[in-house]
Amino acid sequence: MNTSGSVLVVEDDAQVASTIAGALERDGWRTETVMSLAEARERLEASRPRIIVVDIGLPDGSGMAFVREAAGQPDLGIVVVTGRSEEVDRVVGLELGADDYVTKPFSLREVTARVRALSRRMDSREASAAGGAPPAPAEAGPAGWQIGDVLLDPLRLKVIAADGTEVRLTGGEAGLLKLLLEAPDRTAERETIAERVLGHRLMPHQRGVDQLASMLRRKLAAASEQRIQVLALRGRGYRLVA
């Protein structure tokens, strides 16, 4: 039984919402369902759920704007549900701060697996921030990893540039950054990223890993004036270089 919080399902189709909630409850989660952005904002404030599962196609406003708002709350996981097939919509959802996404039509097993995997990643981040994780490599100090004049702090979901500008990371971006920093040669296979960061096995034609690496690449390049890069290794994965 999950005791670390509840899941808020934001979905304007009552039958779909009930089906998702039922599957999550069978997996041990407490759930609430709402059918509009107005209700979602109210319940987000009142209930403080651990994770929200949100359909971005809602009738009373922009689901993307709601994801951006919700991503600003600490200790909140976000899974976007979309019926749109265009890759750009999935990428935008992740860029706005979602931790993962599922595309309709989807299996209930996939939804519960994504929520469960996200919760495990959040548990790991919280334990690390509290000092419960194994010691990091010697180059990692109390505040994170220092590379040149840039501070990389994936445990607190941020990168701090030389001028003090703080760049916020999504949970997925922070997970990938930490994985790369802790790797002996700062290299991670795509399969490893999929399993340890996104929480599922890599499937053919799946672009989630590449989208995640692309978003992290842009943020690190901006914070370091292009000195820190996430390089793609053809047929393998990604490497962090500086």
C-alpha positions in Angstrom: 0.0 0.0 0.0 1.3 3.5 -0.9 1.3 5.7 2.2 3.4 8.5 0.9 0.6 10.5 -0.7 -2.3 10.5 -3.2 -2.7 10.9 -6.9 -4.9 13.6 -8.4 -6.4 12.6 -11.7 -7.3 15.6 -13.9 -9.4 14.3 -16.8 -12.6 15.8 -18.3 -13.9 12.4 -19.5 -15.6 10.9 -16.4 -15.3 7.3 -17.6 -11.6 7.6 -18.4 -11.0 9.4 -15.0 -12.8 6.7 -13.1 -11.0 4.0 -15.0 -7.5 5.5 -14.3 -8.4 6.2 -10.6 -9.7 2.6 -10.2 -6.5 1.2 -11.6 -4.3 3.4 -9.3 -6.4 2.4 -6.3 -5.9 -1.3 -7.1 -2.2 -0.5 -7.1 -2.5 0.9 -3.6 -2.9 4.7 -4.2 -5.4 7.0 -2.7 -7.0 9.0 -5.6 -9.1 12.1 -6.3 -10.6 12.9 -9.7 -11.5 16.3 -11.1 -12.8 17.3 -14.5 -11.6 20.9 -14.9 -8.6 23.1 -14.4 -10.5 25.2 -11.8 -11.1 22.1 -9.7 -7.6 20.9 -10.2 -6.1 24.1 -8.9 -8.4 24.0 -5.8 -7.6 20.3 -5.0 -3.9 20.9 -5.6 -3.9 23.5 -2.9 -6.2 21.7 -0.5 -5.0 18.1 -0.9 -1.3 18.4 -1.7 -1.2 15.2 -3.8 2.1 13.5 -4.3 1.5 13.0 -8.1 -0.9 14.4 -10.6 -2.0 12.7 -13.8 -3.3 15.4 -16.0 -4.9 15.4 -19.5 -3.7 18.5 -21.3 -6.8 18.6 -23.4 -9.2 20.2 -20.9 -12.3 22.3 -21.6 -11.7 25.4 -19.4 -8.2 26.4 -20.2 -4.7 25.4 -21.2 -3.5 22.1 -19.7 0.0 23.1 -20.7 -0.3 26.3 -18.6 -1.5 24.2 -15.6 1.5 21.9 -16.0 3.8 24.9 -15.8 2.0 26.2 -12.7 2.1 22.8 -11.0 5.8 22.2 -11.8 6.7 25.1 -9.6 5.5 23.2 -6.5 8.2 21.3 -4.7 7.7 17.5 -4.1 5.1 17.1 -6.8 5.3 14.6 -9.6 3.5 15.2 -12.9 2.5 12.7 -15.5 0.9 14.2 -18.7 -1.8 12.3 -20.5 -2.4 13.4 -24.1 -4.5 12.1 -27.0 -2.3 14.1 -29.4 0.1 12.1 -31.5 2.4 15.0 -32.4 5.8 14.7 -30.9 6.0 18.4 -30.3 3.1 18.3 -27.7 4.9 15.6 -25.7 8.2 17.6 -25.8 6.4 20.8 -24.8 4.8 19.0 -21.8 8.2 17.8 -20.6 9.8 21.2 -21.2 7.1 22.8 -19.0 8.0 20.6 -16.1 6.2 17.3 -16.5 8.2 14.2 -15.3 6.7 11.7 -17.8 3.9 11.3 -20.3 1.5 8.7 -21.7 -0.3 9.0 -25.0 -3.8 7.8 -25.6 -4.8 5.1 -26.2 -2.8 3.6 -23.4 -3.0 0.5 -21.1 -3.9 0.9 -17.5 -0.8 -1.1 -16.7 1.3 1.5 -18.4 -0.3 4.4 -16.4 0.2 2.6 -13.0 3.7 1.6 -13.9 4.6 5.2 -14.8 3.1 6.5 -11.6 4.9 3.9 -9.5 8.2 4.5 -11.2 7.9 8.2 -10.8 7.2 7.8 -7.1 10.3 5.6 -6.7 12.4 8.3 -8.4 11.0 10.9 -6.1 11.7 8.7 -3.0 15.3 8.3 -4.2 15.7 12.1 -4.7 14.3 12.8 -1.3 16.5 10.2 0.4 19.5 11.6 -1.3 18.7 15.2 -0.3 18.3 14.0 3.3 21.7 12.3 3.3 20.4 8.7 2.9 22.0 7.9 -0.4 25.4 6.3 -0.8 28.3 8.7 -0.9 28.7 10.5 -4.2 32.0 10.6 -6.1 34.7 12.8 -4.5 34.1 15.6 -7.0 30.6 16.1 -5.6 30.5 18.5 -2.7 27.6 19.2 -0.2 25.9 21.5 -2.7 26.4 19.3 -5.8 29.0 19.0 -8.5 31.2 22.0 -9.4 32.3 22.1 -13.1 34.3 25.2 -13.7 32.2 28.1 -12.5 28.9 26.2 -12.8 27.2 24.3 -9.9 25.2 21.3 -10.9 22.8 20.3 -8.1 20.4 17.6 -9.5 19.3 16.6 -6.0 17.7 20.1 -5.6 16.6 20.2 -9.2 18.8 23.1 -10.3 21.9 24.4 -12.0 23.5 27.6 -11.0 25.5 29.6 -13.6 28.6 31.7 -12.9 26.5 34.9 -12.5 24.2 33.3 -10.0 21.4 32.7 -12.4 19.4 29.6 -11.3 18.1 27.2 -14.0 15.4 24.9 -12.7 15.4 21.2 -13.8 12.5 18.9 -14.1 12.7 15.6 -12.2 13.6 13.7 -15.4 16.3 16.2 -16.3 17.8 16.0 -12.8 17.7 12.2 -12.9 19.6 12.1 -16.2 22.1 14.7 -15.0 22.8 12.7 -11.8 23.1 9.5 -13.7 25.7 11.1 -16.1 27.6 12.7 -13.3 27.9 9.5 -11.3 28.9 7.3 -14.3 32.7 6.6 -14.3 33.2 8.1 -17.7 30.0 10.3 -17.5 28.4 8.1 -20.1 25.0 6.4 -19.9 23.4 3.9 -22.3 20.0 4.7 -23.6 18.6 1.6 -22.1 20.0 2.5 -18.7 18.5 6.0 -19.0 15.1 4.6 -19.9 15.0 2.2 -17.0 16.6 4.3 -14.2 15.3 7.7 -15.1 12.1 7.2 -17.0 11.2 4.0 -15.2 10.5 1.7 -18.1 12.2 -0.5 -20.7 13.4 1.2 -23.9 11.0 0.3 -26.8 11.7 0.6 -30.5 11.0 4.1 -31.9 10.6 5.5 -28.4 11.9 9.1 -28.2 11.5 9.9 -24.5 15.2 9.4 -23.8 16.3 11.6 -26.7 13.8 14.3 -25.8 15.0 14.3 -22.2 18.6 14.6 -23.3 17.8 17.4 -25.7 16.1 19.5 -23.0 19.0 18.9 -20.5 21.5 19.8 -23.2 19.8 23.2 -23.8 19.7 24.1 -20.1 23.3 23.1 -19.4 24.6 24.9 -22.5 22.7 28.0 -21.6 24.0 27.9 -18.0 27.6 27.3 -19.0 27.8 29.4 -22.1 28.1 26.2 -24.2 31.0 24.8 -22.2 29.0 21.9 -20.7 27.5 19.6 -23.3 25.4 16.5 -23.4 26.7 14.6 -26.5 24.9 11.8 -28.3 26.9 8.7 -28.9 25.5 7.0 -32.0 24.0 3.7 -31.2 24.9 3.9 -27.5 23.6 6.8 -25.4 24.8 10.1 -24.0 28.0 11.6 -22.5 28.4 14.7 -20.3 31.5 16.7 -21.4 33.0 20.0 -20.2 
